[in-house]
């Protein structure tokens, strides 16, 4: 039987590969499939990674990154873009340049370190993220460590989150989702564009297998934006999806296992 009818919404992820399959490009594409969009990828780096950590990183040449983006955008087209691990100043700069005129929502996950604490962004690339990448972001999704890295604001309580969000907005993002998952208590995130503020809460899941949470959330937001949702509704739906995926996370290997991207189908 052949399928007829229009193609699903198209989402491009620009990120690194996780050989263990829990985060990075692999998590992005699994999320997109689960949420009914067509996922496409531009690889920025290859990592040797498993449940215990990142054991090696190899960046792709800038020309290869640009060629992948243009091959997708120029022929297939995109309805939303998500960025993840960009690794170095030159890659951040060329990706920001390609996205400046793309004309669709861009979700920036400013990945700084892995779940295990391994660095995935060169220290000298932080300034390029601030000045080049965040200004093209429709939504930026920093966790508390990434907020500190980008702005110097140290979030210790939920009451510190609005100031952190304002500091990221000042760098040019249209919306900011400050992820408070590292705070005690409920999993609380704060979304704002400087005028409208939405606080999202979910019960904390008693599950250590949370590898890929940030990649999955950003990809879910991009997927719902591609499907036509506005930013607050896309973030709410993505938060619900990720909360379920974290609750269903499973052990894999000897360390931290991944969230379950297919939890709704099981």
C-alpha positions as CSV (number, residue, x, y, z in Angstrom):
1,X,0.0,0.0,0.0
2,X,1.4,3.4,-0.9
3,X,0.9,6.5,1.2
4,X,-0.7,9.5,-0.3
5,X,-1.4,13.0,1.0
6,X,0.8,15.8,2.2
7,X,4.1,15.3,3.9
8,X,4.3,15.8,7.7
9,X,5.8,19.0,9.1
10,X,9.6,19.2,8.7
11,X,12.1,19.8,11.5
12,X,15.9,20.1,11.2
13,X,18.2,19.3,14.1
14,X,21.7,20.7,14.0
15,X,23.6,18.9,16.7
16,X,26.2,16.2,17.6
17,X,25.8,12.5,17.5
18,X,25.5,10.3,20.6
19,X,26.8,6.8,19.9
20,X,24.8,5.5,22.9
21,X,21.6,6.7,21.3
22,X,20.2,8.6,24.3
23,X,20.9,12.2,23.5
24,X,22.1,14.4,20.6
25,X,20.9,13.7,17.0
26,X,19.6,10.3,18.0
27,X,17.3,11.7,20.7
28,X,16.2,14.5,18.5
29,X,15.1,12.2,15.6
30,X,13.3,9.8,18.0
31,X,11.4,12.7,19.5
32,X,10.4,14.0,16.2
33,X,9.2,10.6,15.0
34,X,7.2,10.2,18.2
35,X,5.5,13.6,17.7
36,X,4.5,13.2,14.1
37,X,7.0,15.3,12.3
38,X,9.7,14.5,9.7
39,X,13.1,14.8,11.3
40,X,16.2,15.8,9.4
41,X,19.8,16.4,10.6
42,X,22.9,18.3,10.1
43,X,25.7,16.7,12.1
44,X,28.2,19.0,13.9
45,X,30.3,16.5,15.8
46,X,30.7,12.8,16.5
47,X,31.0,11.6,20.1
48,X,32.1,8.3,21.5
49,X,29.5,8.1,24.3
50,X,27.7,5.6,26.5
51,X,25.9,5.5,29.8
52,X,29.0,6.3,31.7
53,X,30.1,9.5,29.9
54,X,31.7,11.0,26.8
55,X,34.9,9.3,25.8
56,X,35.8,11.3,22.7
57,X,34.6,14.2,20.5
58,X,35.4,14.9,16.9
59,X,34.1,18.0,15.2
60,X,33.0,18.0,11.6
61,X,34.5,20.6,9.2
62,X,32.5,23.9,8.9
63,X,32.0,23.3,5.2
64,X,30.4,19.9,6.0
65,X,28.0,21.5,8.5
66,X,27.0,24.2,6.1
67,X,26.5,21.8,3.2
68,X,24.2,19.6,5.3
69,X,22.0,22.6,6.3
70,X,21.8,24.0,2.8
71,X,21.0,20.6,1.3
72,X,18.0,20.2,3.5
73,X,16.8,23.8,3.4
74,X,17.2,24.4,-0.3
75,X,15.4,21.2,-1.4
76,X,13.2,19.7,1.3
77,X,12.5,22.9,3.3
78,X,12.0,23.3,7.0
79,X,9.1,24.3,9.3
80,X,11.3,24.6,12.4
81,X,14.9,24.1,13.5
82,X,16.5,22.9,16.7
83,X,20.2,23.4,17.6
84,X,22.1,21.4,20.1
85,X,25.8,20.7,20.5
86,X,27.8,23.1,18.3
87,X,31.2,22.6,20.0
88,X,33.4,25.5,18.7
89,X,33.2,29.2,17.8
90,X,33.5,28.6,14.1
91,X,30.6,26.1,14.0
92,X,28.5,28.3,16.2
93,X,29.2,31.2,13.9
94,X,28.4,29.4,10.6
95,X,25.2,27.8,12.0
96,X,24.0,31.2,13.3
97,X,24.8,32.7,9.9
98,X,22.8,30.0,8.1
99,X,19.8,30.4,10.4
100,X,19.7,34.2,10.4
101,X,17.5,34.2,7.3
102,X,15.7,30.9,7.5
103,X,12.4,32.4,8.4
104,X,11.0,29.6,10.6
105,X,11.1,29.1,14.4
106,X,14.5,28.3,15.8
107,X,14.9,26.5,19.2
108,X,18.3,26.9,20.7
109,X,19.5,24.4,23.3
110,X,22.8,26.0,24.4
111,X,24.4,22.8,25.3
112,X,27.4,23.3,27.5
113,X,28.1,20.0,29.2
114,X,26.7,16.4,29.0
115,X,24.5,14.7,31.6
116,X,27.8,13.3,33.1
117,X,29.5,16.7,33.3
118,X,31.7,16.3,30.2
119,X,32.3,19.6,28.3
120,X,30.5,19.8,24.9
121,X,31.1,23.5,24.2
122,X,34.6,25.1,24.1
123,X,35.0,27.9,26.6
124,X,35.9,30.3,23.9
125,X,32.6,29.5,22.1
126,X,30.5,30.9,24.9
127,X,30.8,34.5,23.6
128,X,29.8,33.4,20.1
129,X,26.7,31.8,21.4
130,X,25.9,35.0,23.2
131,X,26.5,37.4,20.3
132,X,25.6,35.3,17.2
133,X,23.3,32.3,18.1
134,X,20.9,33.6,20.8
135,X,19.8,36.6,18.6
136,X,18.4,34.1,16.1
137,X,16.6,32.1,18.7
138,X,12.8,32.0,18.8
139,X,13.1,30.0,22.0
140,X,16.3,29.4,24.1
141,X,16.2,26.5,26.6
142,X,19.1,26.9,29.0
143,X,19.4,24.8,32.2
144,X,20.7,26.5,35.3
145,X,24.3,25.7,34.5
146,X,24.0,27.1,31.1
147,X,22.3,30.2,32.4
148,X,25.3,30.8,34.7
149,X,27.7,30.1,31.8
150,X,25.9,32.6,29.5
151,X,25.0,35.3,31.9
152,X,26.7,34.9,35.2
153,X,23.4,34.7,37.0
154,X,23.4,32.0,39.7
155,X,19.9,30.5,40.2
156,X,19.6,28.9,43.6
157,X,15.9,29.1,44.2
158,X,12.7,29.4,42.1
159,X,12.7,33.1,43.0
160,X,15.9,33.6,41.1
161,X,14.5,32.3,37.8
162,X,12.9,35.6,36.5
163,X,16.2,37.5,36.7
164,X,17.9,34.7,34.9
165,X,15.3,34.7,32.2
166,X,15.7,38.5,31.8
167,X,19.4,38.2,31.4
168,X,19.1,35.6,28.6
169,X,16.4,37.8,26.9
170,X,18.9,40.7,27.0
171,X,21.2,38.6,24.8
172,X,18.5,38.6,22.0
173,X,16.3,35.5,22.3
174,X,12.6,36.2,21.7
175,X,11.5,33.7,24.3
176,X,13.5,32.0,27.1
177,X,12.7,28.8,28.9
178,X,14.8,28.6,32.1
179,X,14.8,24.9,33.1
180,X,14.8,24.4,36.8
181,X,15.2,20.7,36.9
182,X,18.3,20.9,39.1
183,X,16.4,22.7,41.9
184,X,14.8,20.7,44.7
185,X,11.1,19.9,44.7
186,X,8.9,19.8,41.7
187,X,10.4,20.1,38.2
188,X,9.7,23.9,37.6
189,X,10.5,25.7,34.4
190,X,9.9,29.4,33.6
191,X,9.0,30.6,30.1
192,X,8.9,34.3,29.3
193,X,9.2,36.8,26.4
194,X,9.5,39.7,28.8
195,X,5.8,40.4,28.7
196,X,4.1,37.1,29.2
197,X,5.4,34.6,31.8
198,X,4.3,31.0,32.2
199,X,5.5,28.8,35.1
200,X,5.3,25.1,34.3
201,X,5.4,22.5,37.1
202,X,5.5,18.7,37.0
203,X,6.0,16.2,39.8
204,X,9.6,15.1,40.0
205,X,10.0,11.5,38.8
206,X,11.9,9.1,41.0
207,X,14.1,7.8,38.1
208,X,17.8,8.4,37.6
209,X,17.7,7.4,34.0
210,X,17.3,10.9,32.5
211,X,20.0,11.0,29.7
212,X,18.8,13.1,26.8
213,X,16.3,15.2,28.7
214,X,17.4,18.6,27.4
215,X,17.8,17.4,23.8
216,X,14.4,15.8,23.9
217,X,12.6,18.9,25.3
218,X,14.1,21.2,22.8
219,X,13.3,18.9,19.9
220,X,9.7,18.5,21.2
221,X,9.3,22.3,21.3
222,X,10.5,22.5,17.8
223,X,8.2,19.7,16.7
224,X,5.1,21.4,18.2
225,X,6.1,24.7,16.7
226,X,6.4,23.1,13.3
227,X,2.9,21.7,13.8
228,X,1.6,25.2,14.2
229,X,1.4,25.7,18.0
230,X,2.4,29.1,19.4
231,X,5.3,29.2,21.8
232,X,3.5,28.8,25.2
233,X,1.4,25.9,23.9
234,X,4.4,24.2,22.2
235,X,6.4,24.4,25.5
236,X,3.5,23.1,27.6
237,X,3.0,20.2,25.2
238,X,6.7,19.5,25.1
239,X,6.9,19.6,28.9
240,X,4.1,17.0,29.2
241,X,5.9,14.7,26.7
242,X,9.2,15.0,28.4
243,X,7.7,14.4,31.9
244,X,6.3,11.1,30.6
245,X,9.6,10.2,28.9
246,X,11.5,10.8,32.1
247,X,9.1,8.7,34.1
248,X,9.6,5.8,31.6
249,X,13.4,6.1,31.4
250,X,15.1,2.8,31.5
251,X,18.4,1.3,32.6
252,X,21.0,0.8,29.8
253,X,24.6,0.0,30.4
254,X,26.3,0.6,33.8
255,X,25.4,4.3,34.2
256,X,22.6,6.7,33.5
257,X,20.1,5.3,31.0
258,X,18.0,7.3,28.6
259,X,14.5,8.7,28.7
260,X,12.0,6.7,26.7
261,X,11.0,8.6,23.6
262,X,8.4,6.0,22.7
263,X,6.7,5.9,26.1
264,X,3.3,6.8,24.6
265,X,3.4,3.8,22.3
266,X,4.3,1.2,24.9
